[in-house]
Amino acid sequence: MKISPITANDDKINQVFSKNAMTVDVEDYFHVAALAKSIDRSQWDSCELRVEKNTDKLLELFDAAGIKTTFFILGWVAEKLPNIVEKIFTLGHEVACHGYSHQLVYEQSPEEFKQETIRSKSLLEDIIQHPVAGYRAASYSITRSSYWAMEILINAGFDYDSSIFPVRHDRYGVPDSPLQPYRITTATGQSIIEFPLSTLKLFNYSLPVAGGGYFRLYPYWLTKLAFSRLSRLGRPGIFYLHPWEVDPEQPRYKASMLSTFRHYNNLDKCEARLSRLLKDFKFTTVQNTLNGLSLEEKSINGLLI
């Protein structure tokens, strides 16, 4: 596959780069990879559903801030609670796909991934009666070992993906991938836009600054500094979080020390920090951000995947 950079149209650069993309991965606390060893998939139907209440809380925050957001919705959630999908769409936010069962892409076969992806996309489109253009993999699990998923996403009708994290991590990451939106062209000549999760280069290290657990871990000033820096670099930022991250009262499960820290750290601080972030920066949907970008003719040499 070939990678080509995307840059802002000159006449829209101020409009686009003054707004970052705000995204929400709509899943419940028991879906997360960090707790996969603690909560078996067979237990999901018996778990307390908290995703609707927490999604409503986020919708209220976004409404108060006057912004529209991209919601990557898990197919399992859409099937159980279609009213969540309807509400998000009716309020003018972008509905996008987060797969069906929150399995890591590289732990699925291509056929299994294809069937789950088509199933979840169809579920969402049947509910809102509108095309779904965007996809994000569970735990950002499109890596070098699962680049085959791009061809499947293209054939399924997605226009863009936001699954590649340009960092080193035990569960995800493509450390040497581009840091701003780019187009991936496959061997068959088909292409899809990739909107990678935001990072900042510190010497030879890529610091993840896109949100989620990093947002809860870092002091707020560091996230603010990072998004200010992205703006000065002329790079659209993308932020993500999950509904369960504004729910400190969620059920607690025993897990490894690392998984416990990743999932439960600073849950009580996340909502207040998010409110500050929405006041300090302008956000919009992924679609709106990408609409102001155009593909350069020149491809990046040496980045063939």
ABEGO torsion letter per residue (X at the ends): XBBBBBBBBAAAAAAAAABBBBBBBBBBAAABAAAAAABBAAAAAABBBAAAAAAAAAAAAAAAAGBBBBBBBBAAAAAABAAAAAAAAAAGBBBBBAEAAGBBAAABBAAAAAAAAAAAAAAAAAAAGBBBABBBBBGGABBAAAAAAAAAAAAAGBABBBABBBBBBAABEBAABBABBBBBBBAAGBBBBBBBBBBBBBEABBBBAAEEAAAAABBAAAAAAAAAAAAAAGBBBBBBBBAAAABAABBBBBBBAAAAAAAABGAAAAAAAAAAAAAABBBBBAAAAAAABBBBABBBBGBBX
